[in-house]
Amino acid sequence: MKIDVKKISVPPGHQVLLKDITWQEFEQILEELGESRASRLSYSDGVLEIMVPLPEHEKDKEIIGELVRMLLDALDIDFEALGSTTFKSEKMTQAIEADTCFYIQNHQAVIGKNRIDLTVDPPPDLAIEIDITSRTQFDNYRLLGVPELWRYSRQGLEINLLQSGEYVKSETSPNFPGIPIINLMNQFVKKALTQGRSQAVREFRLWIKDNI
């Protein structure tokens, strides 16, 4: 049965669940929706979730991604930022679109790639989810083998590390050893939302200058 994705309407801040979706149907939906879309997709064992984030979700995503890029540059660490790339594995019947993600140790493996197949490609070293309007799919990331997952919500940043096949909360990030990532991200995301992005970025540059 062909699914007419044009008839699927999801208002911002809401999700739609479609059940009994085959992998081929998921691939068809992914192709028809294309890359330039507001929705985020998550697929797990026949269940497809389509979510459209609110504007505040996008603001948090952009500022956190920018701060991470600034930190990596300051530390002279090579990386590839792939944004909300679709990560999928037909073998594991899993797919997820992070709000933003970074290849750090494995950056050379994905240079020039826009679509990642985790059957052959490595997972991102760091995936970031903004959980204001959606529930982060821990199982998707766990099964796809993403070693570090950040989840930012109204309660602040939470770091999860994959250990022995399960996510464990951590106060530190192995990608940024010695840096108080949780306090840093919480502080400057709040600044961006209350004082504006430009002011937050300027103050973050000063923090980097004084501490790195």
C-alpha positions in Angstrom: 0.0 0.0 0.0 1.4 3.4 -1.0 1.3 6.0 1.8 0.4 9.5 0.7 2.7 11.6 3.0 1.1 14.8 1.7 -2.0 13.9 3.7 -0.1 13.6 6.9 -0.4 16.9 8.8 1.4 17.4 12.1 1.1 20.8 13.9 4.2 22.2 15.6 4.8 20.6 19.0 2.9 17.5 18.2 3.7 13.9 17.1 2.0 11.3 14.9 2.6 7.6 15.4 2.1 5.3 12.4 2.2 1.5 13.2 2.9 -1.5 11.0 5.1 0.5 8.7 7.5 -1.7 6.7 11.1 -0.6 6.1 10.3 -0.1 2.4 7.4 2.2 3.3 9.6 4.1 5.8 12.2 4.6 3.0 9.5 5.8 0.7 8.2 8.3 3.2 11.8 9.5 3.9 12.3 10.0 0.2 9.0 11.8 -0.4 9.4 14.1 2.6 13.0 15.0 1.4 15.7 16.8 3.3 14.1 20.3 3.4 11.4 19.8 6.0 10.4 20.8 9.5 9.5 17.3 10.7 11.8 14.9 12.5 11.4 11.1 12.0 12.0 8.2 14.3 11.5 4.5 13.2 11.7 1.4 15.4 10.5 -2.1 14.5 7.6 -0.9 12.4 6.6 2.1 14.4 7.2 5.5 12.7 7.0 8.7 14.8 6.7 12.0 12.9 7.3 15.1 15.1 7.3 18.8 14.2 9.3 20.9 16.8 8.3 24.3 18.2 10.4 27.4 17.4 11.9 27.3 21.0 13.1 23.8 20.2 15.0 25.1 17.2 16.5 28.0 19.1 18.0 25.7 21.7 19.3 23.3 19.1 21.0 26.1 17.2 22.7 27.6 20.2 23.9 24.3 21.7 25.3 23.2 18.3 27.1 26.6 17.9 28.6 26.4 21.4 29.8 22.8 20.7 31.4 23.9 17.4 33.1 26.8 19.2 34.5 24.5 21.9 35.8 21.9 19.4 37.5 24.7 17.3 39.1 26.2 20.5 40.4 22.7 21.4 41.8 22.2 17.9 39.7 19.0 17.5 38.8 18.0 14.0 35.1 17.2 13.6 32.2 17.0 11.1 28.9 18.5 12.2 26.0 16.7 10.4 23.0 18.5 11.9 19.8 16.6 11.8 21.1 13.8 9.5 19.0 10.6 9.2 20.8 7.7 10.8 19.4 4.3 9.8 20.1 0.6 9.8 17.8 -1.7 7.8 19.4 -4.7 9.5 18.3 -3.4 13.0 15.1 -1.8 11.6 16.0 1.4 13.4 16.3 5.0 12.3 16.5 8.3 14.1 17.2 12.0 13.2 19.1 13.8 15.9 18.5 17.5 16.4 22.2 17.9 15.8 25.2 15.6 15.9 29.0 15.5 15.7 31.5 13.1 14.3 34.7 13.6 16.3 36.9 10.5 16.5 35.3 9.2 13.4 35.1 12.5 11.5 37.1 11.3 8.5 34.7 8.4 7.8 31.8 10.8 7.0 33.5 13.7 5.2 31.2 14.7 2.3 28.3 12.5 3.3 24.7 13.7 3.9 22.9 10.4 4.5 24.4 7.9 6.9 23.7 4.1 6.7 24.8 2.6 10.0 25.0 -0.8 8.5 28.3 0.4 6.9 29.0 3.8 8.5 30.0 4.5 12.1 27.5 6.2 14.4 28.1 9.8 15.4 30.4 10.2 18.4 28.0 12.8 19.9 24.2 13.2 19.3 22.2 16.0 20.8 18.4 16.0 21.3 16.3 18.9 22.4 13.5 17.3 24.5 11.2 20.2 24.9 8.5 18.9 22.6 9.5 15.3 22.0 10.6 12.2 23.9 14.1 11.2 23.1 14.2 7.7 21.6 16.9 6.1 23.9 16.3 2.7 22.3 17.0 3.9 18.8 20.3 5.5 19.8 21.2 2.5 22.0 20.6 0.0 19.2 22.4 2.1 16.7 25.4 2.3 19.0 25.7 6.1 19.6 28.3 6.4 22.4 27.3 9.8 23.8 23.9 11.3 23.8 23.0 14.7 25.2 19.4 15.5 26.0 18.5 19.1 26.7 15.1 19.8 28.4 13.6 22.5 30.6 15.5 20.9 33.5 18.8 21.5 31.7 21.4 19.3 30.0 21.7 15.6 30.7 24.7 13.5 29.4 24.2 9.8 28.7 27.1 7.5 27.9 26.6 4.1 26.3 28.2 1.5 28.6 27.7 -2.3 28.2 24.8 -1.7 25.8 22.9 0.7 28.1 22.9 4.4 28.7 24.2 5.7 32.0 23.9 9.3 33.1 27.2 11.1 33.5 28.3 14.5 35.0 31.1 14.7 32.4 31.7 14.3 28.7 34.5 12.2 27.4 34.6 14.3 24.3 35.3 17.4 26.5 37.5 16.1 29.4 38.1 18.6 32.2 35.3 21.0 30.9 32.2 21.5 33.0 29.9 20.9 30.1 26.6 20.7 31.9 27.0 23.9 33.8 28.5 25.6 30.7 25.7 24.6 28.3 23.0 25.4 30.8 24.5 28.8 31.6 25.0 30.0 28.0 21.7 28.6 26.6 19.9 30.5 29.3 21.9 33.6 28.3 21.0 33.2 24.7 17.3 33.0 25.5 17.3 35.9 27.9 20.0 38.2 26.5 20.1 37.1 22.9 22.4 34.9 20.9 25.0 37.5 20.0 25.6 38.4 23.6 25.8 34.8 24.7 28.3 33.9 22.0 30.5 36.9 22.8 30.5 35.9 26.5 31.2 32.3 25.5 34.2 33.4 23.5 35.5 35.3 26.6 35.0 32.1 28.7 37.0 30.1 26.1 39.8 32.7 26.1 40.1 32.6 29.9 39.7 28.9 30.4 41.2 27.1 27.3 
